[in-house]
Amino acid sequence: MGATADNGLKIVIVGGFGVGKTTMVRSVSEIRPLNTEETMTRAGESVDDVSEVRGKTATTVAFDFGRITLDARNVLYLFGAPGQERFWFLWDRLFSGTLGAVVLVDTRRIDDSWYAIDRLEQHGTPFIVACNDFGGSGRHSHAAVREALDLDPEVPLIDCDARSRESSKDVLITLVQHIRNSYAGQSARTAAPPREFV
C-alpha cells in the first residue's frame, strides 16, 4: 500500500466449489496474490463432490487475497472465499467490513450459488452475479439464470471470463457502480420526508 493511500476498500468473491474465484483474483490483482490452495487428494473426494470439476487439482482452504490500487488514496482489497461447504464457516469473517461482493456462477451448476446469495442477503451486503464462461453446453440466458437464482431485479447479472484481466475488471467496475447506486438510493430514501408530510 502506497504511503499516501489511506482507504482500504474490501471486496469478497464468493461462489460454489470450482467456479473460478481464485482465477479471478489472480487475473486482476496487481500484486502476486496470496492464496491458500492445497493439493486435492483422494481422501478429499469423500468429502468434496468433485464429479462436476474434473481436472481440478488444487483447492482454496482459507482465502485468496489480491490488491488493486485505484488512485493515490484508495486501494481495493480482493478476498476470494473457499467454495466447499466445509469451509463456509469462514465466510462470516470474510464478510466483516466488506463493501460488496461478487457471486461467481458456473451456469452448469447454478444450485451451488444459493448459499452465497443467501448469506449475502442475510448480511445486507450489496452484490452482483457474474456468470463465468466455461464454454460448451450448459450456458443459460440471463433471464433463466435470474429466475433460477430468484434474483432481485436490481441485482446486476453479467457474463465474464475469470481468466481475463479486462473481463474481471469489468466485473469489479459493475460491482462498484452497483454499490454506489445502492448507497445513493438509501441516502435518498433516508432524506425523503415521511409520506404524511408530503
N, C-alpha and C positions, 0 to 999 in steps of 0.2 A: 504494500500500500504506500503510495507516494506521501511525501512529507506534508503536502497541502490537503490531502484527502481527509475529510472528517465525517463523511456519511457513508456507512456501510449498509447497503440495501440487500436483503436476503430473499432469494427465490428458491423454491423447492420444486424438483421434478419428480413426480410420483407416477405409479402405474404398476401393472402386473409384472410378473416374472418374465424377463427376456424381451421387453418391449423396446429397449434401446436407450434407457436413461443414462447409463454410463457412456454410451456412444455419443449422446447429445452433449453431455458435459465436456467430453474430450474434444469434440469438434469445434466448440465455440469458446472455450477458455483460452485466455491469453497467456496463462502460465501452464506449466506441466501439471495436470490435475493430480490431486491426491486421490487415490482410490484404495478401497479395502477389498479388492477382488481376491478370491481364493479359488484354487482349482477345484472343480466339481469331481466328486469321486463316486464310485458305485454305491457306497454306503448312503450317500445323499439321495440316490434315486428312490429309496423307500420313503423319504420324507418330502421331497420336492417332485412335483409332476413334471417330468422333462419330455413327455411324449410330444408336446407341441413346439419344443425348442431344440430339436435335434441339431447336433453340431455345436451346441453351446458348451464351452469347456471351462469357463470361469464364471463366478457369480459374486455380486456385491454382498458383503456380510455386515456392513455398518452404514457407510455412505460414501458418495463421491463428492469431491469438492473442487470447484474451479472459480476463476475470478475474471471479471471484465471491468476495465476502467472506463467509466462513462465520460468523465471530464475531470478537471483538476481537483474537484472537491467530492465527487461521487464515485463509489466503487460498487459494483454488483457482485454479490457472492452467490454462487450456484451450489446447491446441495442436491445430489441425486440420491433418492431413498431406495433401500433394498426392496425388491418386489415380492419375495417369498413370504407367505403367511407367517412363518415362524419368526420373522424379523419385524413384523408390523408394530410390535410394542415400541420400537424406536421412533415411529412416525410422530407421535405427540411431541416428543422432544425436538424433532426437526422442525415441526410447525411453529414452535415458540419463536416469536419475533419475526415471523415470515410476512413479507409484504404481499406475496401472492404465489400462485403455484401453476405449474403446467401438468396436466394429466396426459401422459403419453399413452396412446392406444394402438394396439395391434388389432385391426378390424376383423381378423380371423378368430380373435379371442376376446370379443367385446365384454363378456361377463367378467373378465379379470379386472375390469376398470371400476366395477361397482364400489368396491371397498374404498378406493381412493376418493371417489366423488363423495361418498357418504361421510368420510372423515373430514374432508374439507368443508362440506356444508355444515357439519356439526361445529367446526371451529369458526365458522363465519369468514373463512379465508377466500378472497377473490381468486378465481381460477379460470383457465381456458382449457380446451381439449384440443390436442394435436394428434392427428392420425398419422402414424409413422408408415412410410411406404416400404412394404416388404415385397412388393411386386407379386406377380402371379394372380391366381384366383383368390377370392375371399374379400376383394375390395367391395365396399358398400357406398352408396350415395350418402351425402351429408344428412339428408332427410332421414334415411334409415338408421344412421348412427345416432342422430339426435333423438329419434324415437326410442331406440333400444336402450339408451342411457337415461331417458326421461329428463333431458337437459332443459333447464330454464331457457326461454328464447333469448335472454340477454347474455348467455354464456357463449363466447366466440368458439367456433369449431373450424379448424383449419387443417390442411394437409401439410405434411413435412417429410423431409428425408433427414433423419437424425445424423447421418454421416456427413452432411453438407454444412459447412460453416455458415454460408449465406442463408440456407433454409432454417437452421437453428436460430440465427439472429432474427429472422422474420418472426419466429415463434415468440421470442422474448420481447420484441417490439410490440407484437399484438397483445401480449400479456400486460406490459406496462401501460399501453393505451387503455386497456380494459380496466386496470386498477385506477388510473386517473379518472376515467369516466364514472366508475363506481363511487369514488370518493366525492367527485363533483356532484353526483346525484344525491348522495347522502347530505352534503352541505346544503344543497338547495332545499331538500325536504325539511332539514332542521331549521333553516332560516324562514321558511314559509309560515305565515301566521295560521293559527287554528282556523278550520273552516267556518266556525260560527262567527268569527270576526271579519270574514271576507265580505 
